[in-house]
Amino acid sequence: AACGPGAPEPSSSITVTRDGDNLIVDNGLLRLTFCTATKALTTIENLASRTTTSLKLTWGWYNSSTGGCTPYPDTLSDLEPACSSQASGAYIFRPNSSELYGFDPSFVPQMAVETGSVYAEVRLRGSPFTSHTIRLGKDNAHVEVEWTAGPIPVDTPWLAPDANWGKEVVLRYDTAVASGGVFYTDSNGRETVKRVRDKRGPSYPSPYKISEPVAGNYYPVNALASINDDCVEFDVIVDTSLGGASLASGSLEFMVHRRLQEDDNRGVQEPLNETMCGCNDIRAAPGAMGAHGHEGDGGCFCAGLTVRGRHLLVFDEVQRARALRRRLMEEVQQPPALAFARLGTPFKTPSRTVLAEPLPPNVKLVTLTSNYAQAHNGQWLLRLAHVYEAGETADDLAQPVTIDLTRYFRRPGLAITSAVETTLTANAAPAARLTWKTEVAAEDGAFTARTPFAYPSLTLRPMEVRTFLARFR
């Protein structure tokens, strides 16, 4: 990835231009370059920070193991035995090799461009059952990727006849970010956890012996996966929980779909092979496994499921990227609820907000409800959280923040008059907390010392969540 000196914020507008084989989509904040010959994205450039990197999106699939020996790459050492009877299934991800297979090479890739006043999108299809739309919106400093996978075929005629192989479909992002073997994933949408390829923490035996070079590097991704170097950061924000890994420097991949042909013997007694019609295998005897999964009852065979999701991509200088990614995570994980009515239907309350003014950008209103007021003598449940983690940014976003509750909750009917802190689940008063022994001494007491609540002043440390029973008038 290339870095340059910062530049003033440019004005935002949508333009789509062609330069030979290059298609350039530019909104004044980001510039995307596509190759019309290969019908693929090639480069992303952040115009505000003058940073750029190559960016390639690749669809592929791992062949699911049915039990047996898994060949190891020659670059690995400290290996466990390569053979096991374990098959890949609903609970177990185990490919039969580290090779990421492609799709039918006879398929001609497709590319279409759609533009409007508020967005431009490039629609790409690389196989009959995988496609993605890359969308750049006006004033957006991020890229949206809407992907579609399925129905995954059972057979694989472009590789071998009668090759009814289980397939674990992934979407991979390859960049020039010099991340080495390090990447980060979120912990239930909150703090990020450092991951190192082919490594484990101190609780594991040393040296750690590798048994699964692909599956052993997959981790849960509930909201975010990230790579960075000394200059830039590349973030992928997901809209649903996926498995993710970084199997090479500058690379992030996500498993988005699976269709398997073997049971992993973990209790469900059937392969992970869901279909659109939900019926069992044709010609399979009742109680026996059919060729395409499920216990057969003489039913039918039909197409597998199709799934769709969204990824938001952030590419920028490290500090700028980290400030933006948290806001986007909140937007993706807590989207607006949509409601529809007949045209012309009058609304008694067309708009409403519970806050007198916006909270600071690092504070989130998690809960405000009267559902439990009867059990708490008329008090409402109020819960607030700090959005950023300690050290995530160099500015005030990742610092403790103090707010005055009466400033934000003062609208008629929602003017706060008192608040008492409780435990996180609001079922007891806060108890004296244990002081845990840690290996590393705290560098800043503001991050470790809990500031007592003194109504109406509330101090939240990075990642802290605090709960109150409050009264309003």
Solvent accessible surface area in square Angstrom, and as a share of the most:
residue,aa,sasa,rsa
1,A,48,0.37
2,A,52,0.40
3,C,63,0.38
4,G,24,0.23
5,P,100,0.63
6,G,56,0.54
7,A,28,0.22
8,P,118,0.74
9,E,115,0.51
10,P,48,0.30
11,S,100,0.65
12,S,26,0.17
13,S,60,0.39
14,I,34,0.17
15,T,64,0.37
16,V,47,0.27
17,T,72,0.42
18,R,162,0.59
19,D,94,0.49
20,G,74,0.71
21,D,87,0.45
22,N,61,0.31
23,L,0,0.00
24,I,40,0.20
25,V,2,0.01
26,D,22,0.11
27,N,0,0.00
28,G,11,0.11
29,L,25,0.12
30,L,1,0.00
31,R,81,0.29
32,L,1,0.01
33,T,24,0.14
34,F,0,0.00
35,C,25,0.15
36,T,33,0.19
37,A,69,0.54
38,T,88,0.51
39,K,66,0.28
40,A,28,0.22
41,L,5,0.03
42,T,50,0.29
43,T,44,0.25
44,I,0,0.00
45,E,49,0.22
46,N,5,0.02
47,L,32,0.16
48,A,5,0.04
49,S,2,0.01
50,R,124,0.45
51,T,0,0.00
52,T,43,0.25
53,T,5,0.03
54,S,60,0.38
55,L,1,0.01
56,K,116,0.49
57,L,17,0.08
58,T,40,0.23
59,W,24,0.08
60,G,1,0.01
61,W,0,0.00
62,Y,0,0.00
63,N,13,0.07
64,S,8,0.05
65,S,4,0.03
66,T,88,0.51
67,G,29,0.28
68,G,31,0.30
69,C,81,0.49
70,T,4,0.02
71,P,84,0.53
72,Y,41,0.15
73,P,50,0.32
74,D,148,0.77
75,T,127,0.74
76,L,37,0.19
77,S,79,0.51
78,D,69,0.36
79,L,60,0.30
80,E,69,0.31
81,P,110,0.69
82,A,32,0.25
83,C,77,0.46
84,S,51,0.33
85,S,109,0.70
86,Q,36,0.16
87,A,10,0.08
88,S,1,0.00
89,G,0,0.00
90,A,37,0.29
91,Y,143,0.54
92,I,48,0.24
93,F,37,0.15
94,R,11,0.04
95,P,3,0.02
96,N,51,0.26
97,S,20,0.13
98,S,41,0.27
99,E,97,0.44
100,L,38,0.19
101,Y,41,0.16
102,G,43,0.42
103,F,27,0.11
104,D,44,0.23
105,P,116,0.73
106,S,88,0.57
107,F,45,0.19
108,V,112,0.64
109,P,58,0.36
110,Q,94,0.42
111,M,41,0.18
112,A,51,0.39
113,V,49,0.28
114,E,69,0.31
115,T,73,0.42
116,G,34,0.33
117,S,99,0.64
118,V,94,0.54
119,Y,69,0.26
120,A,1,0.01
121,E,9,0.04
122,V,2,0.01
123,R,109,0.40
124,L,7,0.04
125,R,83,0.30
126,G,39,0.38
127,S,0,0.00
128,P,80,0.50
129,F,14,0.06
130,T,1,0.00
131,S,19,0.12
132,H,16,0.07
133,T,21,0.12
134,I,2,0.01
135,R,55,0.20
136,L,1,0.00
137,G,9,0.09
138,K,85,0.36
139,D,89,0.46
140,N,52,0.26
141,A,34,0.26
142,H,23,0.10
143,V,0,0.00
144,E,29,0.13
145,V,0,0.00
146,E,45,0.20
147,W,6,0.02
148,T,22,0.13
149,A,0,0.00
150,G,9,0.08
151,P,56,0.35
152,I,2,0.01
153,P,34,0.21
154,V,8,0.04
155,D,67,0.35
156,T,0,0.00
157,P,89,0.56
158,W,56,0.20
159,L,78,0.39
160,A,33,0.26
161,P,118,0.74
162,D,139,0.72
163,A,5,0.04
164,N,67,0.34
165,W,78,0.28
166,G,4,0.04
167,K,0,0.00
168,E,0,0.00
169,V,0,0.00
170,V,0,0.00
171,L,0,0.00
172,R,51,0.19
173,Y,0,0.00
174,D,47,0.24
175,T,16,0.09
176,A,48,0.37
177,V,1,0.01
178,A,73,0.57
179,S,10,0.07
180,G,36,0.35
181,G,21,0.20
182,V,41,0.24
183,F,0,0.00
184,Y,55,0.21
185,T,0,0.00
186,D,3,0.02
187,S,50,0.33
188,N,125,0.64
189,G,21,0.20
190,R,64,0.24
191,E,88,0.40
192,T,29,0.17
193,V,51,0.29
194,K,120,0.51
195,R,49,0.18
196,V,52,0.30
197,R,58,0.21
198,D,33,0.17
199,K,120,0.51
200,R,70,0.26
201,G,39,0.38
202,P,143,0.90
203,S,105,0.68
204,Y,105,0.40
205,P,105,0.66
206,S,108,0.70
207,P,86,0.54
208,Y,57,0.21
209,K,108,0.46
210,I,13,0.07
211,S,49,0.32
212,E,35,0.16
213,P,14,0.09
214,V,4,0.03
215,A,19,0.15
216,G,19,0.18
217,N,2,0.01
218,Y,32,0.12
219,Y,36,0.14
220,P,89,0.56
221,V,0,0.00
222,N,39,0.20
223,A,1,0.01
224,L,0,0.00
225,A,1,0.01
226,S,1,0.00
227,I,0,0.00
228,N,31,0.16
229,D,30,0.16
230,D,154,0.80
231,C,39,0.23
232,V,0,0.00
233,E,0,0.00
234,F,0,0.00
235,D,0,0.00
236,V,0,0.00
237,I,1,0.00
238,V,0,0.00
239,D,54,0.28
240,T,68,0.39
241,S,75,0.48
242,L,21,0.10
243,G,23,0.22
244,G,1,0.01
245,A,1,0.01
246,S,0,0.00
247,L,42,0.21
248,A,51,0.39
249,S,60,0.39
250,G,1,0.01
251,S,4,0.02
252,L,1,0.01
253,E,1,0.01
254,F,1,0.00
255,M,22,0.10
256,V,14,0.08
257,H,24,0.11
258,R,44,0.16
259,R,11,0.04
260,L,0,0.00
261,Q,28,0.13
262,E,73,0.33
263,D,26,0.13
264,D,1,0.00
265,N,120,0.62
266,R,124,0.45
267,G,69,0.66
268,V,65,0.37
269,Q,114,0.51
270,E,59,0.27
271,P,8,0.05
272,L,48,0.24
273,N,0,0.00
274,E,98,0.44
275,T,16,0.09
276,M,128,0.57
277,C,67,0.40
278,G,58,0.56
279,C,34,0.20
280,N,42,0.21
281,D,6,0.03
282,I,76,0.39
283,R,204,0.74
284,A,14,0.11
285,A,61,0.47
286,P,113,0.71
287,G,60,0.57
288,A,43,0.33
289,M,88,0.39
290,G,17,0.16
291,A,73,0.57
292,H,40,0.18
293,G,1,0.01
294,H,29,0.13
295,E,62,0.28
296,G,2,0.02
297,D,88,0.45
298,G,50,0.48
299,G,27,0.26
300,C,54,0.32
301,F,96,0.40
302,C,31,0.18
303,A,48,0.37
304,G,1,0.01
305,L,56,0.28
306,T,67,0.39
307,V,46,0.27
308,R,166,0.61
309,G,3,0.03
310,R,83,0.30
311,H,0,0.00
312,L,8,0.04
313,L,0,0.00
314,V,1,0.00
315,F,0,0.00
316,D,8,0.04
317,E,54,0.24
318,V,24,0.14
319,Q,80,0.36
320,R,94,0.34
321,A,0,0.00
322,R,47,0.17
323,A,30,0.23
324,L,25,0.13
325,R,9,0.03
326,R,5,0.02
327,R,127,0.46
328,L,1,0.00
329,M,6,0.03
330,E,48,0.22
331,E,85,0.38
332,V,14,0.08
333,Q,73,0.32
334,Q,116,0.52
335,P,83,0.52
336,P,113,0.71
337,A,103,0.80
338,L,144,0.71
339,A,99,0.77
340,F,181,0.75
341,A,59,0.46
342,R,210,0.77
343,L,190,0.95
344,G,72,0.69
345,T,56,0.33
346,P,122,0.77
347,F,135,0.56
348,K,205,0.87
349,T,84,0.49
350,P,114,0.72
351,S,95,0.61
352,R,176,0.64
353,T,67,0.39
354,V,45,0.26
355,L,32,0.16
356,A,29,0.22
357,E,45,0.20
358,P,116,0.73
359,L,26,0.13
360,P,31,0.19
361,P,106,0.67
362,N,8,0.04
363,V,10,0.06
364,K,50,0.21
365,L,46,0.23
366,V,67,0.38
367,T,28,0.16
368,L,40,0.20
369,T,25,0.15
370,S,53,0.34
371,N,122,0.62
372,Y,116,0.44
373,A,17,0.13
374,Q,180,0.80
375,A,85,0.66
376,H,48,0.21
377,N,118,0.60
378,G,42,0.40
379,Q,31,0.14
380,W,73,0.26
381,L,14,0.07
382,L,0,0.00
383,R,39,0.14
384,L,0,0.00
385,A,1,0.01
386,H,0,0.00
387,V,9,0.05
388,Y,7,0.03
389,E,21,0.09
390,A,59,0.46
391,G,59,0.57
392,E,5,0.02
393,T,7,0.04
394,A,88,0.68
395,D,74,0.38
396,D,113,0.59
397,L,32,0.16
398,A,1,0.00
399,Q,70,0.31
400,P,39,0.25
401,V,23,0.13
402,T,82,0.48
403,I,10,0.05
404,D,58,0.30
405,L,0,0.00
406,T,49,0.29
407,R,127,0.46
408,Y,8,0.03
409,F,1,0.00
410,R,133,0.48
411,R,93,0.34
412,P,129,0.81
413,G,51,0.49
414,L,7,0.04
415,A,10,0.08
416,I,10,0.05
417,T,61,0.36
418,S,42,0.27
419,A,10,0.08
420,V,93,0.54
421,E,19,0.08
422,T,10,0.06
423,T,34,0.20
424,L,99,0.49
425,T,98,0.57
426,A,8,0.06
427,N,119,0.61
428,A,54,0.42
429,A,77,0.60
430,P,57,0.36
431,A,76,0.59
432,A,106,0.82
433,R,150,0.55
434,L,134,0.67
435,T,134,0.78
436,W,190,0.67
437,K,206,0.87
438,T,105,0.61
439,E,180,0.81
440,V,116,0.67
441,A,86,0.67
442,A,65,0.50
443,E,174,0.78
444,D,62,0.32
445,G,48,0.46
446,A,50,0.39
447,F,50,0.21
448,T,81,0.47
449,A,62,0.48
450,R,71,0.26
451,T,57,0.33
452,P,112,0.70
453,F,38,0.16
454,A,67,0.52
455,Y,77,0.29
456,P,41,0.26
457,S,50,0.32
458,L,0,0.00
459,T,22,0.13
460,L,1,0.00
461,R,42,0.15
462,P,16,0.10
463,M,27,0.12
464,E,16,0.07
465,V,48,0.27
466,R,4,0.01
467,T,1,0.00
468,F,0,0.00
469,L,18,0.09
470,A,0,0.00
471,R,87,0.32
472,F,35,0.15
473,R,187,0.68
